[in-house]
Amino acid sequence: MPADPAEALRARGLRVTPQRRAILAAFRDRPEEHLSADEVHARAAALVPEVGRGTVYATLAELTELGLLAAFGAAEPVRYETNTADHAHFRCKLCLRLFDVDLAPPPAASLEREGYAVERITIVAEGICRACREYERGLEDGVTALATERQVDDTALGTIACAEHATPLGAVMLAASADGMVRVAFPEHADFDVLAARARTRRGPRAARAHLEHGVAAIDAYFAGGRDQVDETVDWAIAPVAGAESLAATRRVPYGATRSYDRLGAPADPYDIGFALGTNPMPFLFPCHRVTRGEELPLTYVGGLERRAALVALEGS
């Protein structure tokens, strides 16, 4: 980092404010120090008395993300385990879980020669765990399948009724059988055009059309601000679904809330959960936009990132 805090801030495209200068100045000429946020606040307040703790915490996170500072230590609460033997851990920065791993400790002889009395060496590797990577892979594969492969085959097509409906996120195609809803498709999905052609024929059982009307009403109520969970009847015999339990679990996530895939309570592997949500046959009815990958909103959504952002904004308002 440049010796001049102002130079360091400008190099990262940040506005030079008294608060930022004071926070960076707390580290000047002390590269060997590891300061807590409270210690930084105390030093910064000596230069700018009005700087608040909240500003210090937010600025430290900002400067760390930009590479001006490095952070060591986890903000998570202490986690307990029954394995009391010395061992290494892997901490997933997304789901925040700890995993026991087998890593050889580094030699401590050099430290002891320098006068340190080493009693214990704790090794924590950090990154993205296998489960989170598998969930993301399943999600991506599912979205790709939905865009490239028809989910409703010709046999089922002849037994359903379809209708196009306008929503704040654009047109969607709804399909239903006499026993329940089958599909809510976006234009980029592989079977959208086939369902649209079926809709133009106005064919389909009367009971299927009743389910379509209920589905349209439920979607309209949702976009009008309704917080009640949409709970339409689903024809699982026809609905193109990879994992009914994983989809059903999304309905247990409260309106406006989020929940990580590993906390859904779905009895499936991470990849299978991801694939089920990636091929979600009925967005809105199964709110997979509320499911995260740990602390992260995934970079993949069945209806595209812009639609998911709009849904999150809708529920956040």
Secondary structure, 3 states (H helix, E strand, C coil): CCCCHHHHHHHCCCCCCHHHHHHHHCCCCCCCCCCCHHHHHHHHHHHCCCCCHHHHHHHHHHHHHCCCCCCCCCCCCCCCCCCCCCCEEEEECCCCCEEEECCCCCCCHHHHHCCCCCCCCCCEEEECCHHHHHHHHHHHHHHHHHHHCCCCCHHHHCCCEEEEEEECCEEEEEEEECCEEEEEECCCCCCHHHHHHHHHHCCCCHHHHHHHHHHHHHHHHHHCCCCCCCCCCECCCCCCCCCHHHHHHHCCCCCCCCEEHHHCCCCCCHHHHHHHHHCCCCCCCCCHHHEEECCECCCCCCCCHHHHHHHHHHHHC
